[in-house]
């Protein structure tokens, strides 16, 4: 039976040069008293096996309490664990995520595994303190090191835990040592939680860690993704989010964000942009919230899971029923924190539904909603909020044409500095169901639409100003030197051309993409430019329409404008 487990992660900074620490058959190690069954800070340990990649140490007191038969069984278990590490865990994870520090602070290519008794719900842990000198971290063991719970040593879960903790060891090298930054805990565990799927441990769902994480998430689906509490719910949300992220954007988002000098949300945004995804973390999060609610690719390509074990997975939203009387309302008050999901579904009532939302005006809420008819056809949209975090919408023919309205309020304004402190902010909403004449209801809807039009007009004005600011950015080259044609790839000259075309404004190159590839959008932009300056480029050679080829006359005009 799969058991729950959690992992400690303690961050310390500063780096210095390593020194050599040899492995002896007997050693004293610092351990976490929070996880140790006897609440000890140190453990005397015996080295019982040395392999090409691992040292296996066991707690002396625990080891000596085992019968000779049990000791032999444990040795066999550790041999199997070492074989799995050498043949699957190590090569697969390092090929994807990169390597741990080696030879590392102890000048030894082997990783130390310490097995000692821990509380039953704990599987193992990793302490970044071990990667520093004791002058910096007094409880450092000055090794590349992982800790495993002796109570579960015979369980199949051990290989999952070892892989999970090894990801933390890799992350420590990629972030702390290479970039001198500390990864945020939630994203560290997003990668570590996906390791089991990457290694094939979730190929069969029954009794897998994925099955356990689905259960963890369903038991507390409103847990914050980013504010790490060391609770079992934290592992549920990061695991499901990891699978959604890789399903739709690929493992490269986890690897590129790991190798970046950025951390947390900023590193995910960096990886999305690097891989040409026109979406940011906030939009991914909103799509994820809808996916766990509906899990239906037909509603939208991003509103579902692609993993075969998650295709029937859905949460059950909080259900609110309006009695079908002539006039009724209900009001709900709730609390939430940053990057936490909330799902409130409203059903029942009469023909006209009016929803009013009010959030804490100290922060910014986003309220996506899902409006579904009786055939389960749904529309996704956002409730517009003013500066006081208040918003209102009216739906006509709600209990006639539409079967349900689900709102999903969340706070997304905090982007870094997550330290596990879940500050709760209050929001409330009121749903009213009334029977109005169609004329009255449409009049109210008309006022709402006029307000939305005004909001959109202001937004368009703002976006135009932002686009104009982007378009005047400096062109990186001094001139175009070569003829350029459709099909050119990874070309700095094409990149320069695209920068120039973008600077000509949206009437020439509205997409404004800078890729270095000369494909259809770039060719169309060249044609627009040639026709804009036809008297100098086309007319002298008897043409009336642009060719899309950057030849001598086009180059001369471009270079003339670049010099201005």
Backbone torsions as a table, in degrees:
resi	resn	phi	psi	omega
1	UNK	NA	134.5	-179.2
2	UNK	-69.4	132.5	178.7
3	UNK	-105.7	152.1	176.3
4	UNK	-71.5	149.1	172.2
5	UNK	-149.1	158.6	176.7
6	UNK	-142.8	166.1	-169.8
7	UNK	-131.0	135.8	175.0
8	UNK	-83.5	143.9	175.9
9	UNK	-141.5	112.2	-177.7
10	UNK	-118.3	122.7	-174.8
11	UNK	-98.5	134.1	173.8
12	UNK	-135.9	143.5	-178.8
13	UNK	-110.8	178.7	-177.4
14	UNK	91.9	141.5	-179.4
15	UNK	-132.0	143.4	173.8
16	UNK	-141.3	176.4	-177.0
17	UNK	-73.7	145.0	-176.6
18	UNK	-78.2	166.1	171.9
19	UNK	-136.2	169.0	-172.3
20	UNK	-88.8	131.6	174.1
21	UNK	-126.9	116.8	-178.1
22	UNK	-84.4	154.3	177.8
23	UNK	-89.1	125.5	176.7
24	UNK	-113.0	166.1	-176.5
25	UNK	-71.5	-16.5	179.6
26	UNK	-136.6	136.6	-176.9
27	UNK	-153.7	157.6	173.5
28	UNK	-112.4	127.7	-176.2
29	UNK	-119.1	147.0	166.6
30	UNK	-76.2	139.5	177.9
31	UNK	-134.8	169.7	179.3
32	UNK	-85.6	116.7	178.7
33	UNK	-69.4	-21.6	177.6
34	UNK	-66.9	-29.2	-178.1
35	UNK	-104.0	-25.8	-177.7
36	UNK	-64.6	137.1	-176.6
37	UNK	-62.0	-31.4	-178.9
38	UNK	-99.3	5.7	-179.8
39	UNK	57.2	37.5	177.8
40	UNK	-89.6	153.5	176.2
41	UNK	-99.0	-12.1	178.1
42	UNK	-138.5	154.2	178.2
43	UNK	-140.0	133.2	170.8
44	UNK	-81.8	130.7	-173.0
45	UNK	-133.3	153.0	-179.7
46	UNK	-113.5	134.8	174.9
47	UNK	-81.1	113.9	-177.4
48	UNK	-107.8	-9.9	178.1
49	UNK	-162.0	138.5	174.8
50	UNK	-124.9	124.8	179.5
51	UNK	-120.8	-174.4	-176.6
52	UNK	-67.0	-22.5	-177.4
53	UNK	-124.6	-15.3	-171.1
54	UNK	-133.7	146.4	161.2
55	UNK	-105.5	129.8	175.2
56	UNK	-105.9	109.5	172.6
57	UNK	-105.3	145.7	176.0
58	UNK	-127.7	148.1	176.8
59	UNK	-57.7	125.3	-173.9
60	UNK	-59.7	-48.3	-177.6
61	UNK	-61.7	-43.0	178.8
62	UNK	-66.2	-43.1	-177.6
63	UNK	-63.1	-43.5	-178.0
64	UNK	-71.8	-15.8	176.5
65	UNK	-82.2	-10.7	-179.4
66	UNK	-84.8	145.6	174.7
67	UNK	-69.8	163.7	178.2
68	UNK	-59.2	-37.8	178.5
69	UNK	-63.5	-44.9	179.2
70	UNK	-64.6	-39.0	178.8
71	UNK	-61.5	-41.6	178.1
72	UNK	-65.4	-38.4	178.1
73	UNK	-65.0	-41.2	180.0
74	UNK	-64.8	-40.5	176.7
75	UNK	-59.0	-42.0	178.7
76	UNK	-64.1	-40.6	178.1
77	UNK	-60.7	-44.2	-178.3
78	UNK	-69.0	-33.4	174.7
79	UNK	-61.9	-43.0	178.4
80	UNK	-65.7	-39.3	179.4
81	UNK	-65.5	-39.9	177.1
82	UNK	-63.7	-41.7	179.4
83	UNK	-62.7	-42.8	177.7
84	UNK	-63.4	-38.8	180.0
85	UNK	-65.7	-46.5	-177.3
86	UNK	-67.6	-39.9	-170.8
87	UNK	-93.7	-19.7	-174.9
88	UNK	-130.8	-61.0	-172.8
89	UNK	-60.3	-55.6	-174.2
90	UNK	-64.6	-52.9	-177.2
91	UNK	-65.4	-37.9	-176.8
92	UNK	-70.3	-48.5	-176.1
93	UNK	-70.3	-38.2	179.4
94	UNK	-71.0	-30.6	177.9
95	UNK	-67.9	-27.3	-179.1
96	UNK	-92.8	-48.2	-170.2
97	UNK	-102.9	-12.4	-174.9
98	UNK	99.6	-175.5	-169.2
99	UNK	-104.2	159.7	167.3
100	UNK	-74.1	169.9	176.3
101	UNK	-67.7	123.4	176.5
102	UNK	-147.1	132.1	7.0
103	UNK	-74.4	-5.6	173.1
104	UNK	78.0	-168.0	-173.4
105	UNK	-65.7	-27.9	-179.7
106	UNK	-93.5	4.6	179.7
107	UNK	55.7	36.7	-176.9
108	UNK	-135.4	132.1	-177.7
109	UNK	-75.0	-14.1	-178.1
110	UNK	-83.1	151.8	175.2
111	UNK	-100.4	136.9	179.6
112	UNK	-90.2	128.1	174.0
113	UNK	-109.2	121.0	176.0
114	UNK	-110.6	122.9	-179.4
115	UNK	-106.8	118.1	178.7
116	UNK	-144.9	159.8	-177.0
117	UNK	-67.5	129.3	177.4
118	UNK	-127.3	171.9	173.8
119	UNK	-59.2	148.6	-169.5
120	UNK	-60.4	-36.6	-176.2
121	UNK	-75.2	-7.4	-179.5
122	UNK	-94.0	133.9	177.2
123	UNK	-96.2	-37.5	-178.9
124	UNK	175.4	179.2	177.8
125	UNK	-158.3	170.4	178.2
126	UNK	-134.3	137.0	179.0
127	UNK	-119.1	112.9	177.2
128	UNK	-59.8	-21.5	-180.0
129	UNK	-56.4	-30.1	-177.6
130	UNK	-64.7	-17.4	-179.6
131	UNK	-85.7	5.5	-177.9
132	UNK	-124.5	162.0	175.5
133	UNK	-69.8	156.3	179.8
134	UNK	-66.7	-22.3	176.7
135	UNK	-67.5	-23.2	177.0
136	UNK	-96.7	-40.0	-178.4
137	UNK	-131.5	98.2	-172.6
138	UNK	-54.6	-28.6	-178.2
139	UNK	-99.7	23.0	178.6
140	UNK	-76.8	139.0	171.9
141	UNK	-92.5	-1.0	174.1
142	UNK	53.1	48.7	179.4
143	UNK	-147.5	161.0	163.7
144	UNK	-81.1	113.9	-161.6
145	UNK	-145.5	145.5	177.0
146	UNK	-133.5	145.7	-178.5
147	UNK	-116.4	132.9	-179.9
148	UNK	-123.7	149.2	-177.6
149	UNK	-82.7	120.9	-179.1
150	UNK	-63.8	-24.1	-178.2
151	UNK	-67.3	-21.3	-178.0
152	UNK	-113.2	16.1	-169.8
153	UNK	-62.8	-26.2	179.7
154	UNK	-90.1	-1.8	-175.2
155	UNK	-85.6	150.6	175.2
156	UNK	-64.2	-19.8	-178.8
157	UNK	-65.8	-17.0	-176.0
158	UNK	-60.2	-38.9	-178.9
159	UNK	-68.8	-32.6	177.0
160	UNK	-66.1	-44.2	-179.3
161	UNK	-65.7	-42.7	179.6
162	UNK	-60.3	-43.7	178.5
163	UNK	-63.6	-43.5	179.2
164	UNK	-57.8	-49.6	-177.6
165	UNK	-69.6	-30.3	178.7
166	UNK	-66.1	-34.8	175.0
167	UNK	-59.7	-39.4	177.9
168	UNK	-63.7	-36.5	178.6
169	UNK	-66.6	-40.9	175.9
170	UNK	-63.2	-45.6	-178.9
171	UNK	-60.2	-39.5	179.4
172	UNK	-58.7	-40.9	178.8
173	UNK	-70.6	-47.3	-175.0
174	UNK	-66.3	-34.0	-177.6
175	UNK	-99.9	-61.7	-172.8
176	UNK	-66.4	-46.0	-174.7
177	UNK	-82.1	-49.5	-175.9
178	UNK	-73.4	-43.9	-174.7
179	UNK	-109.3	-3.9	179.5
180	UNK	56.9	40.5	173.7
181	UNK	-131.9	160.4	178.1
182	UNK	-110.9	124.0	178.9
183	UNK	-65.1	144.8	175.2
184	UNK	-68.7	142.9	-170.0
185	UNK	-58.8	-43.0	-174.1
186	UNK	-61.2	-41.8	-179.0
187	UNK	-75.2	-33.0	173.4
188	UNK	-55.1	-43.6	-177.9
189	UNK	-82.3	-20.3	170.6
190	UNK	-58.1	-47.7	179.7
191	UNK	-67.8	-44.0	-177.2
192	UNK	-63.9	-36.3	-179.8
193	UNK	-69.7	-30.2	-179.0
194	UNK	-78.6	-12.8	-177.3
195	UNK	-57.4	-39.0	-177.5
196	UNK	-62.2	-40.9	177.0
197	UNK	-67.9	-42.4	179.7
198	UNK	-59.7	-34.4	-177.6
199	UNK	-88.9	-0.7	177.9
200	UNK	87.3	8.3	-178.0
201	UNK	-74.4	-14.7	178.7
202	UNK	-106.6	15.6	179.9
203	UNK	-61.0	-34.0	172.6
204	UNK	-108.4	123.0	-173.2
205	UNK	-70.6	-40.3	-174.2
206	UNK	-59.2	127.6	178.9
207	UNK	63.7	17.5	178.3
208	UNK	-88.6	167.2	176.6
209	UNK	-67.1	-31.3	177.8
210	UNK	-63.8	-41.8	177.6
211	UNK	-60.6	-41.9	178.2
212	UNK	-64.1	-40.7	-178.3
213	UNK	-69.7	-35.3	174.0
214	UNK	-59.0	-45.0	179.0
215	UNK	-63.9	-42.0	178.0
216	UNK	-59.5	-43.1	-178.5
217	UNK	-67.9	-44.4	-178.7
218	UNK	-64.3	-29.3	178.9
219	UNK	-73.8	-20.6	179.1
220	UNK	-155.7	73.0	-174.6
221	UNK	-74.9	-12.3	-179.1
222	UNK	-93.5	8.9	178.2
223	UNK	-64.9	142.7	-179.9
224	UNK	-67.0	137.9	175.5
225	UNK	-69.3	-35.5	-167.5
226	UNK	-104.6	-28.4	-178.3
227	UNK	-87.0	99.0	-171.2
228	UNK	-79.7	122.5	-177.0
229	UNK	-110.8	3.9	-174.9
230	UNK	60.0	28.3	177.1
231	UNK	-103.1	161.2	-178.0
232	UNK	-64.2	-27.2	178.3
233	UNK	-65.5	-30.9	179.1
234	UNK	-59.1	-39.7	-179.0
235	UNK	-70.9	-32.0	177.5
236	UNK	-63.1	-49.4	-176.6
237	UNK	-68.4	-42.8	-178.3
238	UNK	-68.9	-32.8	178.7
239	UNK	-65.7	-48.7	-179.5
240	UNK	-65.3	-38.9	178.6
241	UNK	-66.3	-38.2	177.6
242	UNK	-59.7	-45.4	-179.3
243	UNK	-65.7	-39.8	178.1
244	UNK	-64.1	-45.0	-177.6
245	UNK	-60.9	-46.3	-179.2
246	UNK	-71.2	-36.7	177.1
247	UNK	-51.9	-46.0	-169.2
248	UNK	-101.9	-21.0	-175.4
249	UNK	-127.4	-5.5	173.9
250	UNK	89.8	157.9	179.1
251	UNK	-62.5	-19.7	-178.6
252	UNK	-61.4	-26.4	178.2
253	UNK	-66.8	-38.2	177.9
254	UNK	-72.5	-37.6	-177.3
255	UNK	-76.3	-43.6	-179.8
256	UNK	-67.1	-36.0	177.1
257	UNK	-68.5	-32.1	178.4
258	UNK	-68.5	-40.3	-176.3
259	UNK	-83.3	-1.6	178.5
260	UNK	-82.9	154.4	174.5
261	UNK	-77.7	-7.2	175.9
262	UNK	-85.5	163.6	178.5
263	UNK	-130.3	164.1	173.5
264	UNK	57.8	-141.0	-176.1
265	UNK	-58.5	-39.5	180.0
266	UNK	-59.8	-36.7	180.0
267	UNK	-71.5	-33.9	176.3
268	UNK	-67.3	-43.8	177.1
269	UNK	-61.0	-38.8	176.6
270	UNK	-60.6	-46.7	-177.2
271	UNK	-67.5	-38.4	177.9
272	UNK	-62.8	-44.9	-179.7
273	UNK	-67.0	-41.8	-179.7
274	UNK	-59.2	-34.1	-177.6
275	UNK	-97.8	20.0	172.0
276	UNK	63.5	29.4	172.9
277	UNK	-88.6	123.4	-177.9
278	UNK	-86.0	62.6	-176.1
279	UNK	-157.8	152.8	177.1
280	UNK	-117.8	177.4	-174.3
281	UNK	-59.9	-40.0	-179.7
282	UNK	-60.1	-43.2	179.6
283	UNK	-68.3	-38.0	176.0
284	UNK	-61.1	-43.0	-179.5
285	UNK	-62.8	-43.6	178.8
286	UNK	-62.8	-41.7	178.1
287	UNK	-65.4	-37.7	177.2
288	UNK	-61.7	-42.5	179.7
289	UNK	-61.8	-38.8	177.9
290	UNK	-71.4	-37.8	-179.5
291	UNK	-62.3	-42.3	-179.0
292	UNK	-71.7	-17.9	177.7
293	UNK	-84.5	-48.5	-173.6
294	UNK	-106.9	-35.3	-178.8
295	UNK	45.4	59.3	-174.9
296	UNK	-139.0	106.7	-178.5
297	UNK	-65.7	-23.6	-179.5
298	UNK	-70.8	-26.9	176.1
299	UNK	-70.3	-33.9	179.3
300	UNK	179.6	143.5	-173.6
301	UNK	-60.9	-24.7	-178.2
302	UNK	-97.0	0.4	-175.5
303	UNK	-98.7	41.0	-178.5
304	UNK	-159.6	166.8	171.4
305	UNK	-102.0	145.4	-179.8
306	UNK	-101.1	-21.8	176.8
307	UNK	-58.9	132.0	-173.6
308	UNK	-60.7	-28.5	-179.0
309	UNK	-82.2	-8.0	-176.7
310	UNK	-114.4	5.8	-174.1
311	UNK	-72.9	-18.7	176.7
312	UNK	-108.6	11.2	-176.6
313	UNK	-83.0	132.1	175.6
314	UNK	-152.1	150.9	170.6
315	UNK	-91.5	163.7	173.6
316	UNK	-106.1	115.8	-178.8
317	UNK	-71.2	163.7	172.7
318	UNK	-67.9	126.9	-172.6
319	UNK	-101.1	133.3	179.8
320	UNK	-127.8	124.9	-173.9
321	UNK	-111.0	127.0	174.3
322	UNK	-98.1	121.6	178.4
323	UNK	-60.2	143.6	-177.3
324	UNK	-81.6	59.4	176.1
325	UNK	-107.4	172.7	-171.1
326	UNK	-62.3	-32.8	178.9
327	UNK	-151.6	122.0	-178.8
328	UNK	-153.8	161.8	176.5
329	UNK	-152.9	160.9	170.8
330	UNK	-140.0	151.5	-178.9
331	UNK	-133.6	135.6	-177.8
332	UNK	-127.8	134.5	174.0
333	UNK	-111.6	136.4	-177.7
334	UNK	-143.5	168.8	176.9
335	UNK	-129.1	147.7	179.7
336	UNK	-151.1	170.0	178.5
337	UNK	-130.5	-176.1	-176.1
338	UNK	-62.8	137.1	175.1
339	UNK	51.5	47.7	176.0
340	UNK	-119.3	139.1	-178.9
341	UNK	-87.8	141.4	174.7
342	UNK	-138.1	132.9	-177.9
343	UNK	-131.2	116.3	178.8
344	UNK	-122.7	117.9	-178.6
345	UNK	-107.8	131.5	-178.9
346	UNK	-111.9	129.8	176.7
347	UNK	-134.0	169.4	176.0
348	UNK	84.4	-157.8	178.9
349	UNK	82.6	-170.2	-179.2
350	UNK	-104.0	-154.6	-167.5
351	UNK	-71.7	-33.0	-175.9
352	UNK	-114.6	125.2	177.2
353	UNK	-111.5	128.8	176.3
354	UNK	-117.8	122.7	178.8
355	UNK	-110.8	130.7	176.2
356	UNK	-123.0	128.8	-178.8
357	UNK	-117.7	141.5	177.2
358	UNK	-141.5	120.2	179.2
359	UNK	-114.2	167.1	176.9
360	UNK	-61.7	121.8	-173.6
361	UNK	-78.5	4.5	176.1
362	UNK	-81.2	-16.7	-179.2
363	UNK	-135.3	175.2	-177.5
364	UNK	-106.8	121.7	174.5
365	UNK	-93.0	151.8	165.1
366	UNK	-121.5	135.2	-175.8
367	UNK	-128.3	80.0	169.5
368	UNK	-67.9	151.2	177.7
369	UNK	-141.0	158.5	-178.4
370	UNK	-124.0	118.4	179.1
371	UNK	-110.9	117.7	-172.5
372	UNK	-119.9	144.1	174.7
373	UNK	-92.9	-173.9	-174.7
374	UNK	-76.7	-9.3	175.1
375	UNK	-98.9	13.5	179.5
376	UNK	64.9	24.6	168.8
377	UNK	-86.2	125.3	-171.0
378	UNK	-125.3	149.3	173.5
379	UNK	-117.0	139.8	178.5
380	UNK	-106.9	134.0	178.2
381	UNK	-154.5	-179.6	178.8
382	UNK	-122.0	138.2	173.2
383	UNK	-78.9	124.4	-179.9
384	UNK	-77.0	130.4	179.9
385	UNK	-114.6	146.0	176.4
386	UNK	-88.5	-173.6	-176.3
387	UNK	-65.1	-19.7	176.6
388	UNK	-89.5	8.5	-178.9
389	UNK	63.1	36.7	177.8
390	UNK	-115.4	142.6	178.9
391	UNK	-151.4	157.4	-177.2
392	UNK	-147.1	143.2	176.1
393	UNK	-145.0	150.8	179.5
394	UNK	-122.7	132.4	179.1
395	UNK	-120.7	120.4	178.6
396	UNK	-91.4	147.6	-179.2
397	UNK	61.4	37.8	-175.6
398	UNK	-61.7	-53.9	-176.7
399	UNK	-88.7	9.5	177.3
400	UNK	-110.7	-49.4	179.4
401	UNK	-97.9	-37.9	-176.3
402	UNK	-110.0	140.2	-176.4
403	UNK	-96.8	-28.1	-175.6
404	UNK	-157.9	153.2	171.6
405	UNK	-127.5	124.4	178.9
406	UNK	-117.9	119.6	176.3
407	UNK	-102.1	147.6	-174.6
408	UNK	-132.1	68.2	-177.2
409	UNK	-66.2	142.2	173.7
410	UNK	-155.7	159.9	179.1
411	UNK	-108.7	124.3	-173.7
412	UNK	-128.4	16.8	-173.2
413	UNK	-84.5	-18.4	178.0
414	UNK	-89.3	125.2	-173.2
415	UNK	-113.8	-9.7	-178.5
416	UNK	-160.7	177.0	176.7
417	UNK	74.0	30.4	179.8
418	UNK	-76.2	124.1	-175.6
419	UNK	-127.0	16.0	178.2
420	UNK	87.5	0.5	-179.4
421	UNK	-88.5	102.1	-176.8
422	UNK	-85.2	87.7	175.2
423	UNK	-77.2	123.9	-176.9
424	UNK	-94.4	135.6	177.1
425	UNK	-117.2	140.2	-175.3
426	UNK	-87.6	141.5	167.1
427	UNK	-139.7	153.2	174.2
428	UNK	-141.3	156.7	176.6
429	UNK	-139.4	153.1	179.8
430	UNK	-127.8	129.5	176.7
431	UNK	-114.3	124.0	179.3
432	UNK	-114.9	138.2	177.2
433	UNK	-119.8	121.5	-176.3
434	UNK	-136.4	160.3	176.7
435	UNK	-107.9	102.4	-179.6
436	UNK	-113.5	159.7	170.2
437	UNK	-67.8	153.7	-178.3
438	UNK	-61.0	-35.4	-179.3
439	UNK	-65.4	-42.6	-179.9
440	UNK	-66.4	-44.6	-178.6
441	UNK	-65.1	-40.9	-179.8
442	UNK	-68.3	-32.6	176.1
443	UNK	-62.8	-42.4	178.0
444	UNK	-66.9	-38.8	178.2
445	UNK	-65.3	-37.0	179.5
446	UNK	-62.6	-42.2	177.9
447	UNK	-62.9	-40.4	178.4
448	UNK	-63.6	-42.4	-179.4
449	UNK	-66.3	-38.9	177.8
450	UNK	-62.8	-38.1	176.4
451	UNK	-64.7	-40.3	178.5
452	UNK	-66.7	-37.5	178.6
453	UNK	-63.3	-42.6	178.6
454	UNK	-63.0	-41.6	178.2
455	UNK	-60.3	-43.9	-178.4
456	UNK	-68.2	-37.4	178.4
457	UNK	-62.6	-41.8	177.2
458	UNK	-64.4	-38.8	179.9
459	UNK	-67.1	-39.0	178.5
460	UNK	-63.0	-42.2	177.8
461	UNK	-59.8	-42.8	179.3
462	UNK	-64.0	-43.8	-179.3
463	UNK	-65.6	-37.6	177.9
464	UNK	-61.6	-39.8	178.0
465	UNK	-64.9	-39.5	179.2
466	UNK	-66.6	-40.8	178.6
467	UNK	-63.5	-41.8	179.4
468	UNK	-61.2	-39.3	179.0
469	UNK	-64.8	-36.9	179.8
470	UNK	-68.5	-39.8	-173.5
471	UNK	-69.1	-20.1	-179.3
472	UNK	-93.0	11.7	178.8
473	UNK	-63.5	151.4	-175.0
474	UNK	-67.0	137.8	176.4
475	UNK	-81.4	133.1	-168.8
476	UNK	-77.0	-13.6	-178.9
477	UNK	-120.7	166.4	-177.1
478	UNK	-90.1	-28.6	-179.4
479	UNK	-165.4	163.3	171.8
480	UNK	-90.7	127.8	-173.1
481	UNK	-107.9	-23.8	-173.3
482	UNK	-122.3	155.2	168.7
483	UNK	-64.2	141.1	-177.5
484	UNK	-126.6	138.1	-175.4
485	UNK	-131.4	165.5	174.6
486	UNK	-59.3	133.6	176.5
487	UNK	107.6	-13.9	179.0
488	UNK	-64.2	140.4	-176.3
489	UNK	-128.8	148.2	173.6
490	UNK	49.9	44.6	-175.5
491	UNK	-108.5	128.4	175.3
492	UNK	-65.8	-33.7	177.7
493	UNK	-66.0	-39.1	176.3
494	UNK	-65.7	-39.5	178.5
495	UNK	-61.5	-42.7	177.3
496	UNK	-62.7	-44.1	177.7
497	UNK	-57.1	-45.5	-178.4
498	UNK	-64.5	-38.6	176.5
499	UNK	-62.4	-42.7	178.5
500	UNK	-63.7	-46.1	-179.5
501	UNK	-61.9	-40.0	178.5
502	UNK	-62.8	-37.5	-179.7
503	UNK	-67.7	-17.5	178.5
504	UNK	-76.9	-8.8	175.6
505	UNK	106.1	166.5	-176.7
506	UNK	-65.9	-20.3	178.3
507	UNK	-70.8	-19.2	176.8
508	UNK	-100.3	-49.4	-174.7
509	UNK	-137.6	74.8	-174.4
510	UNK	-64.2	-28.2	-178.3
511	UNK	-73.0	-37.0	175.7
512	UNK	64.5	24.1	-177.0
513	UNK	-78.8	134.4	176.7
514	UNK	-112.2	97.3	-173.5
515	UNK	-118.6	-21.4	-173.4
516	UNK	82.0	1.8	-179.6
517	UNK	-111.0	129.6	-178.2
518	UNK	-93.9	90.2	179.4
519	UNK	-120.4	-156.3	-170.1
520	UNK	-59.6	-44.8	-177.6
521	UNK	-64.6	-40.7	179.3
522	UNK	-67.1	-42.5	179.3
523	UNK	-60.9	-43.3	179.1
524	UNK	-63.5	-39.0	178.7
525	UNK	-65.1	-39.3	177.4
526	UNK	-62.1	-42.2	179.0
527	UNK	-60.8	-44.3	179.3
528	UNK	-61.4	-41.9	179.7
529	UNK	-63.9	-44.5	-179.5
530	UNK	-61.6	-40.5	-179.3
531	UNK	-73.4	-29.4	176.6
532	UNK	-65.6	-34.5	179.6
533	UNK	-114.1	42.8	-172.2
534	UNK	-63.5	-33.0	-177.5
535	UNK	-63.9	-26.5	-179.1
536	UNK	-98.7	-27.0	-173.3
537	UNK	-104.8	-46.4	-170.7
538	UNK	-97.2	-46.5	-173.9
539	UNK	-57.3	-41.4	-178.7
540	UNK	-60.2	-21.8	179.7
541	UNK	-112.9	17.3	172.0
542	UNK	77.1	22.6	179.7
543	UNK	-106.4	148.7	176.1
544	UNK	-113.1	-15.9	-179.3
545	UNK	-124.8	143.3	-179.7
546	UNK	-63.7	151.8	-178.2
547	UNK	-95.9	-22.1	-174.9
548	UNK	79.9	2.0	177.3
549	UNK	-102.9	130.5	179.2
550	UNK	-89.4	91.8	179.9
551	UNK	-103.4	-166.3	-173.2
552	UNK	-56.7	-47.2	-177.4
553	UNK	-66.7	-39.6	178.1
554	UNK	-66.2	-41.6	179.3
555	UNK	-61.9	-43.8	-179.3
556	UNK	-59.7	-42.1	-178.9
557	UNK	-68.9	-41.8	178.8
558	UNK	-60.7	-48.8	-177.1
559	UNK	-65.2	-33.1	176.5
560	UNK	-62.8	-41.6	-178.4
561	UNK	-76.1	-32.2	179.0
562	UNK	-63.0	-36.8	-175.2
563	UNK	-71.7	-15.9	-177.0
564	UNK	-69.0	NA	NA
